[in-house]
Amino acid sequence: MSELGYPGILSSMPKRNRLLLARSLKSLILLVVLSPELLLLGTSLQLQDNAYDGLLFAIHPRVSEDHNLVPKIMGMISEASSYLFNATKRRVYFGNVKILIPDTWKAHNYSQAKWESYEKANIIIADWYRKWRDDPYTLQYRGCGEEGQYIHLTPNFLLNDNLTAIYGPRGRVFVHEWAHLRWGVFDEYNNEKPFYMAGRNQVKVTRCSSDLTSIFVCEKNICTQENCIIHNLFKEGCMFLHNNTQNATASIMYMQSLSSVVEFCNASTHNQEAPNLQNQLCSLRSTWDVIMDSADFRKSLPLDDAAALPPPPTFSLLQTGDRVICLVLDVSGKMAEADRLLRLHQAAEFYLLQVVEIHTYVGIVSFGSKGLVRALPRQIRNHKDRRQLSSALPTTVIANAGVDICSGLRMGLQVIESLHGNAYGSVIILATSGGDGDISNCLSIMINSGSTIHTIALGPFVAKNLEELPTLTGGLKFFASDRASSNSLIDAFSRISSGTGDIFRQPVQLDSTGEIIDIHQYVRRTVTIDGGLGNDTVFLVMWQTSGPPDIVLQDPSGKKYFTEDFNTNPGLRSSYLRIPETAKTGPWTCLLNNTHSSRQALRMAVSSSASDDAQPPITVTARVNEAVTHFPHPVIIYADVKQGFHPVLEANVTAVIEPEMGEPVRLELFDDGAGADIIKNDGIYSRYFFSFTVNGRYSLKVHVCQENHSRRLPNSTPGSHAMYVPGYIVNGNIQMNAPKKSTGDGDIQVQKWGFNRTTSGGSFSVLGAPTGTHLDVFPPCRIINLEAIRKEEEIILFWTAPGDDFDQGQAASYEIRVSKSLQKIRDDFRNALLVNISKLTPQPAGSRETFVFTLALLTKQRQQQLDGETGEGNSIYLAVRALDEAFLTGPVSNIVQAALFVPRNTSSVTAREFLILRGVVTAVGLIATICLIILVAHCTLSRKKKSRKKDNRTKLL
């Protein structure tokens, strides 16, 4: 391997990791040699020669058929392509675009979809449930510069031309959302903080760039900011409207609807002071700086011909055909270990009886050293078809048989192709424990087949390159440990859906658990069936040794079901009960009593389907940020908890991470906008995971529950979306748009009985983790929600406490620094002025921290240094970072701005008062002197007048 340029890396790795990396590199090289174009296949979007190819739109199956919708999509992308091309300075545009038509629409001359499905789409077209909303929205819950999940557009946004006055031309809006999705930049406006104080108590609007002109409007009349802002709050009835004609050309992430806005904010136009998500999460970097750092722009240069325009996008209209699935199941000798085949049979039967959707064709293949057809594709139309298919599942292993995974995969393809002649749009579920099955021999065939391949690795010795199949075909990957109490196989099969996105057709997994129970002891589980569910409700119980446990199941009304009410298969060691009609809403309690003569593992799973087409069930989607991580980099775990598209808040979310060998780890996830969770109250619960006990595969499962609960739906869509523009100033006149619909009393979300959910998050792999104890290499995580509030002469800082290790534990200390220069505290935090925080002791991770800052916390010398710094007005900037006991420092937090108070100076005030008093005394003295002069003059004149009169009388005598 040294000739490949990796000798240093390989020599520093443990032997097992070296073998894993070597095998992965070998497979990758072989893949490129066999077929270089394979790297461009699958479902991933590719940038080729400045054009994005493979952009996938998918229309939700419950969207009513409308022949105007597809032309509207095409028009939007054509407009967006040229706008994007100019905004990126002639670098990128849209090439081939795929539009997936749902199978609920009439068939026309559409091409047949291959790997494409609704759940893999970059852009989904779907209605909001329970409320009409049309905000173009991007599901974006990873960090700055990281790709989002999808863009969500409503049919009304595409069809209703009146909405262009509110959001702007559709092509421009799409580029705004595309920047969220592809490059991981964030909005530059903030509905919660529409303005901020800067300079010498100057009010500024949260925007980018600051060159955009706008006017305050009070009660639909133009007014001054003094009439609109009271005590740093917007007065009711006030708003901020922009002139529809501008000279400023930035920024698309602020208000792309303005005709002059044709570029992203760059370093020269970016407003670093604005309290928006872009500054908060991207460390004050402009959107253009983040975009230029993306992988797209590192490998693409502007087109040479300045006069040339990019070619217009091309469009492919696809539609899914019959859903065809083939189970490809390992029956080699290794499947006899740890009851692997038995547990696989239990899970596959549960999948056939409960999970796979009606009208789906299912075939079954088993393999050891060669493949064997057990069932040709059979369409599921009723429960009889389900039972017929489950009877074909393998029950015995082939002793001493080796593992040839490719023979099973090829046979699976033949079974699928026997139905329609090709495997386009089909699904293969491959479950194997084989450690010597080399998939490189059939990788090219499988990728070109058009089939999506999901893999389930059973046990710790499966071929390490197995995950290349789902990675290159858009499938899911799972791992099931050999722990007797593990339900990972059930969880894996329950997670595999049709991919249509129609959650009304798919069963919801409410619970999945397993425990080791001592002799004559019992386990009790309470599962809540919430409103909207209740159809096809199944309770499945599995045990480790011969004979079922005593089962007592009680519904919310008190009715009980016992062991004899369950359908029991002693050979399969499982019993299930399908609740007749619609299951009652509320808590169901199941008691399992171990009557066997030794301790054993008892496992249970519960699923149910929607009973109300008007109310979508709550769903949970779990995933990790990286499929493979290298120590000491952590994995970030995400759980997306939604009802329709509305976030479910205040849920209790717990991740269970199970390694190949060893006990599982439980980790609580939070939606608090701190640590790994970048946006508060968006229904995304997140946490760092770094407790790597061994190298290899880890499985992820997430449990979600909530007690009786009611809440009002948020007024606006959380996260990243195009601004709803209330109106404009047109030629000096106010021109208002229709007001945004506010949340009313009908939008109270009520969970009368609470709910339970369980889902698999697939698997991920860890490399390079040391065995045994090791030095602390995990620093505290970055603080991303630092806030500052001015209260009289104090500045109060708030933030969420990080941990000793990322977002867990308790940090040892904090470091707070202050500067009048925004650039200094951003670029040279270590040399900014240090605040005395000796009395501040960090609290446990997740706690709310509060710190009151005054200038008294700076030494006299540092106060003089601060006074000597160059800055705008009397504003200061503060940031914080945490340190742990090993003196590892976390990243610098987001930077906050605050107005600097001026301390009262007694001597200066006294002198001023003395001057005023002296002036008053002088004035009074002057007035008194004038009055005295007037009085003396008057008296003198009076005496002279009397004297003249006396002289006149004497002369007359």
Buried (B, 14 or more C-beta within 10 A) or exposed (E): BEEEEBEEBBEEBBEEBBEBBBBBBBBBEBBEEBBEEBBEBBBBBBBEEBBBBBBBBBBBBBBEEEEEBBEBBBEBBBBBBBBBBBBBBBBBBBBBBBBBBBBBBEEEEBEBBBBBBBBBBBBBBBBBBBBEBBBBBBBBBBBBBBBBBBBBBBBBBBEEEEBBBBBBBBBBBBBBBBBBBBBBBBBBBBEEEBBBBBBEEEBBBBBBBBBBEBBBBBEEEBBEBEBBBEEEEBBEEBBBBBBBEBEBBBBBBBBBBBEBBBBBBBEEBBBBBBBBBBBBBBBBBBBBBBBBBBEBBEEBEBBEEEEEEBEBBEBBBBBBBBBBBBBBBBBBBBBBBBBBBBBBBBBBBBBBBBBBBEEBBBBBBBBBEBBBBBBBBBBBEEEEBBEBBBEBBBEEBBEEBBBBBBBBBBBBBBBBBEBBEBBBBBBBBBBBBBBEBBBBBBBBEBBBBBBBBBBBBBBBBBBBBBBBBBBBBBBBBBBBBBBBBBBBBBBBBBBBBBBBBBBBBBBBBBBBBBBBBEEEEBBEBEBBBBBBBBBBBBBBBBBBBEEBBEBBBBBBEEEEBEBEEBEBBEEBBBBBBBBEEBBBBBBBBBBBBBBBEEBBBBBBBBBBBBBBEEBBBBBBBBBBBEBBBBBBBBBBBBBBBBBBBBBBBEBEBBBBBBBBEEEBBEBEBBBBBBBBBBBBBBBBBBBBBBBBBBBBBBBBBBBBBBEEBEEEBBEBBBBBBBBBBBBBBEEEEBEEBEEBEEEEEEBEBEBEBBBBBBBBBBBBBBBBBEEEEEEEEBBBBBBBBBEBEBEEEEBBBBBBBBBBBBBBBBBBBBBBBBBBBBEBBBEEBEEBBBBEBEEBEBBEBBBEBEBEBEBEBBEEEBBEBBEEBEBBBBBBBBBBBBBBEEEBBBBBBBBBBBBBBEEEEEEEEEEEEEEEEEEEEEEEEEEEEEEEEEEEEEEEEEEEEEEEEEEEEEEEE
